[in-house]
Amino acid sequence: MRSLCRALHEHTRPVPIKVCASQLLLNGPKGIWAVVPFIHARVSNMTTNDTPSLWNRYRSVPIFYRIMVSLVLGAIVGLVAGPSATVLKPLGDILVRLLQMIVVPIVVLTLIMGMRRINPSNLGRVGAQTVGMYILTTAIAIIFGLAVANVVDPGVGVTIPRGAEAIQKTSPSMLQTFLNIFPTNPISSMADGNVLQVIFFSIVFGIGLAIVREETEEGSVVHQGATTLFRMIEAAANVMFKIVWGIMEYAVVGVFALMAWAFGSTGPALIFSFGKLILALGIAIVLHITLTYLLGIVVLAEGNPRSTSSGGRRTPWRRRSPSAQAVAPSRSRCPTRRRTTASRRACSASPSPSAPR
């Protein structure tokens, strides 16, 4: 009996040996049921705290790796199962619909929320710089995309399914493209998914809301309404970010289904064309990030790309002014790290070279 209680005590620490022995002595073999709650508490405690659950282990893997694994597994399932893998297509269609669902709300809420921190007095300069940078980077991205596509030729060799019809569309003129930026009905533009018109309306609405908040008297009904509206939009944007997180979790299933459907309906011939498409996309992204954004940081912002990419403060590549050079020796005399009390008093008592005498 004592050996049994000692074994229970070693495996379940909350069960004292004396309690176990007294229960067995008073109630006989039935007394072991009094020890069961202690054992259950210990086992559940080990399950919740000591060993992580399968879901937590799954969540600990970055979402990028999970999506890439599901992409590869979906391609393998599509190649092995063949046309029968097309039954998974509705799961992929759900992912596409969810992505289309969040585009317009994310664009509207984030742009209006960004206008909250812009000073209306600087709108002209900031707006001109923003539009100029947008046009410049978009033009460079188009050039990189067309160049890489002409070299790699993605999509060559892909057979069009039977029954599919190629629709030719004439490109609009420059004037018509410019006029298409301005929406006639912003609600209709949101419903149709016209992102360019939605962007224009969101920026204009955010600027107008910021001007109203700036020009009205603080504490008035209009000022409080504008501030409340900005806070509501920021809260709604945070809600959309949570929704995006949920969609990205489901993207593992959706990508698996889409890849299984694509490879199951097309066959092994899609591997080479799909690989060329991924290669062309990767080359274009690397060129655009390296030659456009990093050079833009160096040339325009005069910053260090390494500190900017690592999330640190911008370190300008400029020579220090004479005033900064005059203050620099005084800082070096009193280091801030590992100073004793005596050194602090000496540094505070000693006059700096730039201080007036």
N, C-alpha and C positions, 0 to 999 in steps of 0.2 A: 504493500500500500504506500509506504514512504517512497519507494523507488518510482511508483507511478506519479505521485505528487511532485517529486523532484524533477521528473521528466517534463511534467506539465509546466513547472516553474521555469525550467530552462528555455522552453520553446515559447511560453507566454508569460512574460515578465509581470503583467498585472495580477497573476494568480499567486498569492502567497502560499507557502507550503502549509502553514498552520490552518488556514481557511480550508484548503483542500482536505487535509487530514480530518478536521473536525466534521466536515460534511460527510465524509465517508464513514466515520465512526458513528455519527448520529443516525444517518439514514441508510447506511449500508450501500449496496451498489447503486441505489437510486440517487445517492448524493452526488454522483458524478454530474447529474443534470444541473446542479447549482453552479458548476464550474464552466458549463458550456457558454454562458454569456461573456465570461472573461476571455475565453478562447476566441469567440466570434469577434469581439472587439479588437483583439490583437491581430487577428488575421485581416480584418477590414482595414485596420490602421496600416498594416504592411502593404496592403494593396493600393491604398490611396496615396501614401506618402513615400514609401521606400521604392516601389517600382512604378515608373511612369506608365500610363495607359497607352494602348495602341494608337489612339487618336492623337495624343500629345506627341508621340514619336513621329507620327505622320506630319503633324503641323510643324515640328521642329525643322523639317527639311524645307529649304527655300522654295518658293512657288515656281521659280524659273526651272529648277531641276525637276520638279514634279511634272511640269508641263512638257518638258523635253522627253522625259521617260514615257509619259502617256502618248506622245507623238510617235515615238519609236514602236511602242507596243501596239498602237493602233495600226501602223503600217504593217507590222508582222501579222496581226490578226486578219487584216484585209487581204494580204497575200495568201495566207493559209486557207481562210474560209471562202474566199472568192466572192461571187455575186451574192451569196447568202449574207454577207456582212452588211449589205445595204439596208437591212432592217434597223441598223443603229443610226441611220440618218436623222430621224426625228430628235434624238438627243443632241446632235450637232446643230440642228436648226434652232433648238431652244437657246443655245449659246449665242448664235448669230442674232436672234431677236433680242436677247438681253443686252448685248453690246449696242445694238441700234437704239434700245430704249434709253440708255444712259447718256448718249452723246449730247443731245440738246440740253437736258438739265445741267449736266456738268459744265458745258460751255457757258450757259447763261449765268449760273450761280457763281462760278469762279471769276468770270470777267467783271460782273457787278461788284463782287467782293473785293477784287483788286482795285477798282475805282475808289473804294472807300479811303485808301491811304494816299491818294493823289491830291496835291494842293491845287485848287482851281487856278491859282495865279500862274502855275507852271504848265498848264495844259497844252498851250501852243508849242512850247519847246519839246516837252515830253511826247506829245502826239506826233509831231513831225519826225522825231528820232525813231519812235516806234514803227511808224508806217514805213519809213525809209529802210530800217533794218529788216522789217518783214519782207519788203519787196526784194531787197538785195539777197537775203538768205534763201528766199523761195526761188529766185532765178538761178542761184548757184546750185541749189538742190536739183532743179530740173536739168541743168547742164550735166551734172554728175550722173543722174539717172539715165538720161538718153545716151551718154557716152558708154556707160557700163553695159546698158542693154544692147547697144549695137556691137559691142565686142563679145559679150558672152552669148548673146542670142537665146535668152530663156524662152521656153515655150515652143521652140522648133522641134518638130517631130511628134507633137501631141495631136492625136486624132480627135476630131470633133465628133461627138456622139451623133448617131443617126436621128434625123428629125430636127436637129438644131439648125437655126437659120441665123446667118450673119446679118446684122443690121448696120448699115452705114449711116453715119451722122456727119453733117457738115459742121465744121468748127465755126463758132460765132465770131463776129468782127471784134476789134479792140473796143470800139465804142459800145457795142452791145454787152461785152464782158464788163465794162466799167459800169454801165447802167444796171446790170444784174446785182451789183453790190447793194443797192438801195431797195429795201423791200416795200411793196405796196401794202402788204398786210403782214405784220410780224407773226401773228398767230398762225396764219397760213404757211409762212416760211418755216416755223417750228414743226408744223404738222407734216410738211413735205420733206423735212430734213435738209433744207437748204442752209448749210452751215455758214457760208459766207454772209448771207443776209442776217442770220441769227447773231453772228459775231458783231456786225455793224450795229444792230439794234441794241445788243447788250452793252456795248461800249457807250453808245449815245445815252442810253437810259442811266447807266452808272455815273457818267459825267454830269448829267442833269441832276441826279439825286445828290451828288457831292456839292454842286453849286448851290442848290436849295439849302442844304445844311449849313454851308459856309455863309451865305448871305442873310439868313434869317437870324433873329435874335435868340441867343441861347436861353432856353427855358420856355420858349413859345411852343404853341401846339404844333406848328409846322416843323420846327427844329426837332422836337421830340419824336414826331412821326417819322422824319427822315432817318434819325438815329435808330429808332426801333426797327424800321424797315431794313436798314443795313444789318442789324443784329439778327433779324429773322432770316435774311439771306445767308449770313454766315452760318447760322445753325442748320439751315437746309443744305448748305454745301457739305457740312460735316456729316449729315445724314446720307448724302449721296456718296461720300467717301466710304462709309460703312457698306452701302449697297455694292459699290465697286469691289470691296474686299470679298463680299459673298459671291459675286459673279466670278472673280478670279479663282475662288475655291472650286466653283463648278466648272471652270474652264478646263480642269484636268479631265473631267468626264467628257465635256464637249469636244475637246481636241482629239481625244481618243476615238470618239464616234465619227468625227469628220474624216480623220485619217483612215479609219477602217472602211468607211463608205467610199472614199476616193480610190484607195488601192484595190478595194474589192470590185468596184465597177470598171476600173480601167486596166488593172493588172500590173505586171512587173514593168511594163513600158513607161509607167509614170515615175519610176525611181530616178532615172537619169534626168528627165526634164525637171522634176521637183528639186533634185540636187543642184542643177544649174540655176534654178530660180533662187534658192537659198544662197548660193554662192554670189550671184549678182546683187542680191539685197545686202549681204554682209559687206561686200566691197564698197557699194555706194554709201552705206552708213559710216564705215570707217573713214572713207575719203571726206565725207561731209563733216564729220566731227573733227577730224584732224586738221583739214585745210580751211574750214570755215569758222568753226567756233573757237578752236584753240588759237588760230592766228588772229581772230577777232579780239580775243582777250588780250593778246600780246600787243597788237597794233592800236586798237581803239581804247581799251581800258588801261593799257600800260601796266598790266598785272602779270603775276607769275602763274602760269598754267597749273603747276603742281600744287600750289597752295589753294587755287580756286577749285580744282577738281577734288581735293581732299576735304573741302568744306571749311578751310581756314580763312583767315582774314586776307584781304587783298594786299599784296606787298608790292607797291609801285616801284618800277625800275627807274628811279630818278635820283639825281644827286641832291644831297641835303643842302638846304639853304645855309647861309653863314650864321643865322641865329640858331639853327638847330645844331650846327657844328660847335658853336660857343657853349651851348647847354650840355652837349654830350660829355665833356670831361667831368663836369660836376656830378653827373649821374654815375660815372664809372668810379668815382672816389667813394661812393657810399653804396655798395652792392646791397640788393634787397634780400638776398638769400643767406640764411644762416648767420644773421647778425646777432651779436650779443647785446645786452643792455648797455654796456659801456660804449660799444661801437655806435649804437643808435644815438646816444647822448653826444658823442664826439661829432657825428655827422650833422646832427641838428644844430650844434653850436658853431661849426665851421661855416663861414660865409661862402656862398657860391660865387664863381667868377662873374656871373651875369648880374648879381645883385648890386644895387646902387650903394655906394659908400657914403 
